[in-house]
């Protein structure tokens, strides 16, 4: 469930793009419309699998998750697919990570 700090941070993200990674490794990049303690609503959504990304090896100055190969292992690759739905509803209990999005992929995909 969301605590006070998470609610404060998400309030600042309303109307902005966020990346939400689920416990099954599926990630959603979309504009946060609203949320409560159990559900988040995103629009203009792209999705990708993130379970094979080695997050520890992505450089800290990277603003995007780009395709980088290191000895045949993909370190920071996201193959984005546009979700052909008006809204996506996400159950908060299955979210493992949330980031405010600062990146080129979103701007280029619109």
C-alpha positions, 0 to 999 in steps of 0.5 A, a space after each residue: 500500500 502507499 504510505 505518506 511519502 509515496 503519496 506526496 511523490 505521486 501527487 507531484 507526478 500527476 499529469 506527468 510520465 512515470 515508469 511503473 515496473 510490476 512484480 512480474 517484470 512488465 513495465 508501463 510507461 505512461 502519464 499518471 492520471 490519478 491514484 489511490 491506495 490500491 490503484 493507479 491510472 495511466 494513459 498514453 501507455 507504452 509497455 515493455 518487459 524489464 525482468 531481463 535488465 540488469 539494473 545494477 549495471 546501467 550507468 547512473 548518468 543514463 537518462 534512458 533505458 537504451 540498448 547497450 550490449 556487454 559481452 552478448 548480455 543486454 544491460 539496459 534494453 527496453 523494447 517499447 510497445 504502445 498499449 492500444 487502450 485508453 487507460 491502464 489500471 494498475 494494482 498498487 500491490 503488484 508494483 515493485 518500482 516507480 520512477 518519474 520519467 526523464 527520457 527521449 523514448 517517450 517524446 519520440 513515441 508520441 
